[in-house]
Amino acid sequence: MCGFVAGLCKSSFDRARVRRALDSLAHRGPDGRGEWYSSDSSWFLGHTRLSIIGLNNGQQPIASADSQTQLVVNGEFYGYKEIRAQLCNEGFHFATDSDSEILLHLYARYGINAAQRLRGEFAAMIADPRNNAMIAIRDRFGIKPLFYAIHHGDVLFASEIKALLALGVSAAWDGEAITQEAFMMRPQERTLFAGIYAVPAGCYAIAQKGQVHIYPYWDWTYPIAETLAADKRSEKEVVAGFAQVLDDAVRERLVADVEVASYLSGGIDSCAVLGLAQRHMSRPIRAFTLAFEDALYDESAIAEQQAAFVGANFQRIPVGPRDLADAYSDSVWHAETALVNGHVPAKFLLSRAVRAAGIKVVFTGEGSDELLGGYAPFRRDTLLHHSQGRDAAATKLLMQQMYDSNAATRALFINESPPPPETNAIERRLGWRPSWMDVLSHLGKMTQEFFRDDFAAGPGAQNPYALPLDRLPLASHVFGRDKLNQALYLNSKFQLPNYILTVLGDRMEMAHSIEGRVPFLDTQVAEYAAHIPIDMKIRGIREKYVLREAAKECLIAAVYNREKHPFTTPPAQRDDDPMMQFFADTLASKALDDQPIYNPLKARSLFETWRTAPVDQRIKVEGFMHRIVSTTVMHERFAMAADVR
């Protein structure tokens, strides 16, 4: 994994700015740096390298043999050896041992259709002066970040927003995006920064003559409900097929010229990945687990048992409230978005500890919940809309069992209150409301109530669901699908790339030069999972049934039988808790008064409500407190403009 910047400019661009931008990305690539400029310096590529494959000769940018095309890549391409061999047979010559170089030759061979042949976690830039174009490509799921801005007619790209700011783009809030973000409905192409955009997952961008045009090359495709219902495969066949594609994805991600370790929780996702990976290894894999002081949130004991079962080397990483408070501001700086939980600084601290142990590459379990319906709202949708002959009384009993078994997070993930009127826009477009949108609508509505009056009446006044849903291909990819698959598809367009893969994925890992590898978001795994029958994703209230069966031999009984518990940190419970003190200090500061989004008086009043709330309800209010506090930190750390645009 690496970081890069790129520019297609009207005239010569200041090279000192390029180098300042690369300085801002040093955490993404501490092992090397490279730059390329056109003869008049109006085109440029810059790269910071984290060396994983081709340690001695993988420097970037990489030039074509005739030096006419230049390439920078952030990420990994899997199956690259086979592609490389095929290209060599066709007469292409390689100058490095890096997996990245295959894209340079695939582009020469297939043009932009090269994107279809890439498998992995990546963002890439190709400078093609012959066609007067720069081409940006982002992986199918949005695992790797890729941003751009048009600044005074110059088109600028970067791996992180802070690098665009270093190139000269101004930092200001995008009011419409903030309202959408409050409901977790921000379109992928939008950021919280006005005038700064993201290349969406599964898309490529062509920059020419001061303009950027976006084109999709892949999308999640779920079968029509009747087609899926007619599936004649046996349960054994479905499980075996899923086990095969997942095992292949894990095996491919073991390819590296450095040690590969694993993050490990007490959940089935990371446990399954660790178990499958260990089968392919002759040495114990180092498995790193966060440990919290609150037993309700601590999974280290069960993770240690799982590591021992598969023969991994268990590494416990203790994290306390003081650690979380001290890491909070830096984690926001790297996330470049608002937070809703303390799990972000926790992941920041985990990655820091892994890097301190000398590790550069880790397996992570993100994506499984989004593929297989792991979260409580997905289970609720299945109970309500895929009853399979179950009567209403039995459904009600299962709903209560699900609620009772989620003591740590039920206030956040299960909400049976009537949704706010804004959600009518969902029903008008879809004919129903996915439960994850219902749950988050309450957080969004609460957020709106704390906006400043001038913000709420201005750019934040739009319906948060209308335009984001209208940007999606509902007719071709949602209508006619099973309700669960509709919910999964829609979630993959908002929460997965904008939050999960950002603040719990790339940004906290790369803050400490750690490459996260995500087997569940392998192309073949995702495409297979889309065609798994509903009752093999969720059976009753047991989520990810097919994964449990596919990985059963790798799992201890406690993990196999365990219900999903989303990764959260313990809520602050005492006035002397360092996180409580950090929140109090931030909300008492001038920085809160300076930010233009939240009403300071209301925010300070809410803090007292949160501080005195029952512990089992505090996590729900705490999520909103995180949003206000992280926004305040962002405004200060990024020196945001006083006005909202």
Phi, psi and omega in degrees: 000151187209191173221153178210162170229157179207153179211140173236100196244162181288330182208185182306132182257143183295114182293333178297324177293320178301317182290326174294322177295319177295324175301321181290345179252014184301328180294336179279340183205083182275357189263355180175164181213141178215153180222149172223138177228145171291170185300330179257008179062018177274343173246143175206153170227139174226146188217135169246131193251132164253108188280121180237315179233138184068056190301325189264345185215031181256026183296148179231159003297153177253131183257148172292166184302326179267006179063015182275337182236138182235149186222139165229145183223140168243111177134197183228142172251123180265151186072019186291332182295320178294318178295319180299316180297318179298316180294322177298321178296335179270002174102005178278145182244135184257137180261346182226171173264004184289143174295333183299328188296338181301327182295324179301317183278328174297322179294319177297327183276318190240356187070211183292344174297351173304330181302325181294339185263003182265136179231117179154196179247112189199156161224141186216152175233132175241122174264118184235079182300333180299325178257011178052045184215149165248138184239128178248136180231133177241146184299167189297336188244355182079029180293318180259137183281153177201113185241159176209162176209150172253112189238109181054039178087351176270137176261121185238137178238154176197158178287334179222155182296322182301332177288324175295322177297321179293334177281351175121356178289140182280153181257114178213152180285143173261107187298317180296317180295326180295317178296317178297320180295327179302328179260009185056040182236023179289125176301149184302326185284349180263149170238176176283355181260124180299132177080001177246128187236162176248142168289120184294160177302143177069023182231161168234156180237138174247121179256125178211139170049045175077012180231156177232129177239135185254137179224133177280144172240352179201150174209155174298130180232112177261145181289154172302146186305317181295324178295316180293323180294335181273003180299124184260004180294146174282164177301320180298321180292319180296315181297315181297320179295318179293319179300323182292313183290326179291318179297321178295321179296320178294314181299317179299326184276003172272352181285117180191156175265011176226170180294139176251125178247193183212140164282147183216128171244192176268009181271162185292331186297300182291329178294319179294316180298315179299315181298316179293319180295318183297330178299331183266001186248146176265353178235157177294134174281137174282125182243124187251129185230134172287144177232123179255159180287329181279119184298331181295334183249352184273125180246011188292328182295312180290326177295320179296320177297318180295317179298318179296322182298320183266355178087023178273164180263106187281134179232111179272133179243098180291135178225124179247174181304322178297318178300315181297316181297318182292331183269352192300307185298317180294325179293324176294319179302318180282326181291323182060029176204168180286150180255159175231008182197158176284000179294342181289305174299332177296315178293325175302315181290322177299313180296323178297319180292323179294318179295322178296335178277002177090015183263142175246337187230132178224149167280144173228159185257009181300149175104334182297316180298324181283334177279320195241008175077050186280334186277155182304319178301327177293322177294322177298316178301319181293318178298320185279327190244352178228062189284338179051046176085000180288136181281169186298323181295319179293322178296317179298321179295317179295322178298319180293321178298319179295319179295314183295332186271003181243053185301323185286329190229006185297328180295337183264324190252351180228119181217116182261008179290153177302134181288159179292162185298337179303333183287353175301331178296329177293310184296324179295328182271323186256337185087000177195176179237115173301141186297327181295327176289321177301311183299312183284343177296328179291319176296319180295317180295319177298320178300313181302324182294344181254006174292151170298151183300318182290329177288314182298329181271353184253239186293347179266015187271351185288157171294128187286350184256332191300297184292319178302318178288325180291344177280349186262153179279069185298319184298320185267340187234354182238307184300138179088354179271161174300151184301317179299315181293327173299314180297319180295317180298312182295320178298324181293342181270344184235289186294318186298302182284326186280333184235296187304309184281352177264289188280339174253004181234243191309314192289324178282330177288310184286347172303334180237027175060045177247129176269117177268131179247133195238085185300326182294337178259029168289144182306313184291324178294313182296318181291325176292315183299328180299335183256014176281133179304148185304315185287356173258352168273308179229123179240108187069242173248013177269111183276158174054045183302316184296325178292318179303316182287322182293327184253013189306319183291342181266355191247141169287159184300323182296326178281317180303321184268357188279139175281155179299130173234105182304148181289110175222161176260156180299136176291150176296135187240348183226155180296335180268005176295130182303326177292321176300317180293322178297315178298315181299316181295318181296317183285343176269355188274165175294335180300323177296319179294329184282329183290145190263013189254307187260143177288115185300320181296317179294322180296317180291326176293320179297324179304319179293322176298315180295317184298331184254004182288154173303145186302320184287346176257350186294328182297328179292314178290325181298325177302320179288323176299319176301320182297315180293314183294315181293326175296319178297317178297316178301314183302320181283312186293326182263005180050052183294150176296153184289335182264155177259137185246000000 
